């Protein structure tokens, strides 16, 4: 049973950071800066500049790229632009638009441009990072206490996001997390899950 739960936790970590993207060659400079097409660079609006991504082809061959800037505006549906060096390394050079899998290795997902200004009465707690060997126990405790944790791996630490915290339970949830030895890094106003 422990192995099954451990496998589930690891799978959930992978799934939170794995995306299938439509890749293409960036043959021009979208930022009016000089950059080298022989470097392993990527251009995307999905991750913050400077983030490191693991880009994989359909056969599973992977390469680490650095996000250099935003994705150039081209045909709709293209989500990540790659330098010639990356495409050659992945065996995709000359194939036109290709599907790749992208995982965040280091850095952050680009924040949603929509800012929630009004107080909706709902919050998401972002917890301080937990070491990998302790993450499973913390995850299990959070689930048992009624939370629905989402996970993210960054700098060899597991970060838990706890959505769906309603205003009237906010203080109680803070106290509960404190009693479990978990620290809240940030509290974010979030959308009401019952309103689209």
Secondary structure, DSSP 8 states (H G I E B T S, - for coil): -HHHHHHHHHHHHHHHTEEEEEEEE--S-TTSS---TTS-EEEESSB-TT-EEEEE-TT--EEEEEEEE-----STT--EEE-HHHHHHTT-TTS-SEEEEEEEEES-B---S----S--SEEEEEE--EEHHHHHHHHHHHHHTT--EEEEEETTEEEEEEEEEEGGGHHHHHHHHHHTT--EEEEEE---TT--
